[in-house]
Amino acid sequence: MSDPTRPLRGAVDLSGLGGPARPASAPAAQAPAGGASPAAGGPASQDPGAIDGPVVEATDATFNQIVGRTSIVPAVAVVWSSQQPQSRALLEDAIDIAAGLDGRVQVVGIDIATNPGIMQAVQPPEVPLALGLVSGQPVPLFSGLVDKEQFRAVLDQLLQVAVQHGVTGRVNASDAPAESQDELPPLHQEAYDAIERDDLDAASAAYEQAIAANPKDTDAQLGLAQVALMKRTRGVDLQAAREAAASDPSDVDAALLIADLDVLGGHVEDAFVRLIDLVRVTADDDRERVKAHLLDLFAVVGNQDERVRKGRTSLMSALF
């Protein structure tokens, strides 16, 4: 048996989560989906320190909600692919280990073969891949198959970090996730179904209909903004985009694309800072384009997010 204390291939220092935990906010950056996504594990328990379902299968449409719940209970997400069936072995190991942790961690399975939005956001170097989730923040753990005892040691570290951040809830002990009791409005369900089959035009159309019927439908507005982000970044070569932006910092189009990719990849503050700095050094039409794009990204992340509030303040300072 391998020594569980030795560094794992591809592992990162979990202490990188240091500092005060951020409030969970179902960040759009992790997987694009609009509005109040139905949680794969069912509605939150009446007990504020527990959630339903020890194991959930995440999709493009539900991942945001699942991530948001990690302010209550930490999670380990296992990214695998049904095109590589052997990669599911890591998920099975995670389920076995979690069964002995008294509900202190939720297991999230992600089949990237059927969830292109998560695939683009995570861009795993290989599958399987294990990610920790604490207070809405993703923490890469390791990639590839590892010894179960090593996996258990890494989860122990993750739980220590969760305790430091005050994330000490538990999942309800049940053999299977509870079914969601919340029904979505028909147009919202239509949009989610379209996202799951990768028909983003149909998803946009459904959200636009919902907004036309109720201009105050903030969930539909958020969903429409997130689908627009998915469209803008579809098929983009991340490395080529970053090289283009680095070679010419004054290239507005390249900067806007990198900001989109940063938000999609979870680097929300980086995206905001990039565009706010660009507002300071541009003028006329270019400045208006950058400002308008930044406002779109604010809508993607959500106006209640603290990062958006800070970003708006910084934008006002840059403009005046």
N, C-alpha and C positions, 0 to 999 in steps of 0.2 A: 504493500500500500504506500502511496506517495505521502510525503511529509506535508500535512495540511497547513503548516506554518510558512512554507516557502512561497515566494511570489508566484502568482499564476500568470501564464502567458496572456498578454493583452490586458492585464488587470491595471487598475488605476488606484491611486491613494484616496481612500474614502474620506480622509480628513479634508479633501477639497471642498466639502460641503460646509466648512467652518464658517462661523458668523451666525447672526440671527436668521432663523428660518423665515422665508418669504411666505406671505399668505398664498394659499392655493387659489388658483383662479381658472381652472380648466383651460390652460393656455392653448390658443389655436396653433401655436408654433409646433406642437408635438405631432398633431395629426389633424389635417384640415377637416373640420366639420362644423356646421353652423348651429347656433342656438343651443338650447338645453338638450343635449344628446341623451337618449335613453340609456341608462347604465346597463352594461351587460350583466351586472350582478344584481340588478333589481334596485328598488328604492332604498334610501338610507334607513337604517333602523331608527326606532324612536329613541334608543339609547345613543346620545351624541358621541359616546366613546366606542361605538361599534358600527360595522357595516355588514350588509348581507353578502354571503357567498365567499367561501375561501378560495375558489378558483373561478376565473372569468376568462372568456375568449374575447379579445378586443378586436374591433374592426375600425375602419377609417371613420365611421360615423359615431362610434362610442368611445374611442380612446380618450378624447378630451375629458369626458365626464369621469372616466376611470382615474386619469391622472389627477384630476381635481380632488378626488377623494383621498389621495395620499397625504392630505393634511390631517387625516384621522388615523389611518392605518398605513404603514409603509408597505410597499409592494416590490416584488421582483418580477420583472417582465422578461419572458423568454421569447426571443425572436427566432422562429424556425421557418421551414418552408415545406409545404406538402409536396413540392417537387423533389425534395431531398428527405424522404421519410425518416431516415436515420437521425436527422437533426432533432426530431421530436423527443428523442431519448432524454435530452437535457430538461425538457418541460416535465417529463415523467419524474425525473429525479427531483426537480423543484417541488412538485406536488408531494412526493414522499417525504421530503425534508420538512416542508411546511406543516405536514400532518402532525409532526412531533413538536411544534412550536406554539401550541395552544392558541392558535388564531392570531399570533402577533404579526404575521405577514400575510398579505394576499398574493396569490400567484396569478399572473396575467400572461396568457398565451397569445402570441401574435403570429399568424401565418402570413408572411409577407407575399406569398404567391398569390393571395387573393385580396390583398390590401395595398394597392399601389401608393396611396397617400402616405401611409406609415413607412413604406419602403423608401419613398423619396425623402421623407423627413429624417429617418434614421440612417439610411445608406450604410448598412452593416458591412464591414470588411469581409465577413464570412458568416455563415450560419452553422450552428446556432450561436446566438449572442445573448448574454445576460445583462440586463440593465436594472439598477436599483432606482426606485422612485420614492422620494421623501419630500413632503410639502410641495408637491408639484414639480420638483426639480429632478431631471434624469441624471443618473450617475453610472457611467459605463463600468461594468464589473470585470467581464472577461469574454472572450470569444472562443468558440470551439468546445468540444466535449472535454470534461475534466472529471477527475475522481470525485465521487459523491462526498467524501469527507472534506475535500478541499472546498467544494461548493458549500457545504454546511459551515465551514470556517468563515467563508466570505459573507454568508448571510448573518452570521453572528456579529461580524463587524458592522454590517449595514444596520442591524437592530441597535447596536450601541450608538451609532450616529443618530438614528431616529429618536432614541431616548434623549440625547443631548438637545435635540430640536423640539422636544415636547410632544413628539408623535408617538403616542403610546396606546392608541385604541386597538381593538381586536375585531376580527371578523366573526360573525356568528357561526358556530359550529353546525354545519349542515353538509350533507353528502353532495349537494349540487346547488348551483346558484339559483336564487329565487327568480321567478319571472317578474318582469316589470309590470306594475299595476297602473302605470301612467300611460294614457293614450295620447299620442301626438296629434295635433291638428292635421287634417288630411293633406294639405299642401306641404307641411313640414315633413310628414312621412314620405310623401312623393319625392321630395328633395333628397332625403336620406337614402331612399331606395335607388335613386339615380346615381348618387355618389358611390354607392356600393357596387353598381355595375359600370362605374367609370364613365357615366354619361353626364359630363359637367354642364353641357348646354341645357339639358333637361332640368338639372338641379337649379341652375340660375333662373330658368323660366318659372319653376315652381315657387321659388322665393320671391320673384318679382310679382307673381300673382298674389301671394300672401301680403306683400307690402301694399299693392294696389287696393286690396280689400281692407287693409288696416294699416295706414301709414305709421302708426305707433307700434307696430310689431317689431320690437327690438331684436328678438331672436331671429326673425327672418332677415333683418338688416345685417346682423352679425354673420349669419349663414351665407348671405349673398357676397359679403366682403371676403369671406374665407374661400368660397368657391372661385372668386375672381383671382385670388392669390394662387390657388392650385392651377388655374388656367395659365397664368403668366409664367409659372415655373415648370410647366410640363415639358419634359424632354430636354431640359437645360443641362449642359455639361458643367458640373460644379467647378471642376478644376480650371476649365477654360474660362469660365466667367470670372473667377477670382484672379486669374492671370491678367485678364483684360482690364479689370478694375485697378490692379496694382500697377500696371504699366502706364496708366494715364488717369491719375486721381481726378482730373477735371472732366472726364467723360461722364456726363450726366446719366446717359442710358446704362452704362456699365454699373454705376453706383446704385441706381434704382434697382437693377436686377440683383445685385449682391444684397441689398437691404431686404428684398423679398426672400432670398434664400436664407438669410440670417434669421428672419422671423420664422420661416418654415422649419428651420433647424433648431429653434429654441434660443437663439442668441438675440433676444428682443432688444436688450439695451444697446448692443453693438449696432443694430440696424438703426435705432433712433439716433444715436450719437453721430453715426455716419451722415445721415441726412440733415440733421441739425447743423453740423459743421459745414455741409454743402450749401445750406441756405445762407450761411454767413458770407460765403465767397462767391455766390452767383448773383445775377441781377436779371431784372425784366422777365422774359418768358421762361428762361431756365429756372429762375428762382420760384416762379409760380408753379412750374411742373413739379419741382422737388417738394414744395410745401403741400401741394395737392396729393402727391404720392404718400407723403408722411401721414397726412390725415387719413388716407385709406388704410394705412397700416395700423393707425390708432384704432380704427373701426374693427380691423381683423382681431386685434388683441382684446379689445373690449374697454369701454370707457370707464368701467369701475376698477380696472387694474391700476395698481399704484404706479407701475412703470409708465402707463399712459398719462397719468396725472403729472408726473415729473416731466415727461416728455413735452406735454403741452406748455408747462411753465418755461422750459428751456427754449421751446420754439418761439414763444412770445419775446423772450429776451433776445433771441437771434434776429427777429424781425424788427425790433425797435431798439 
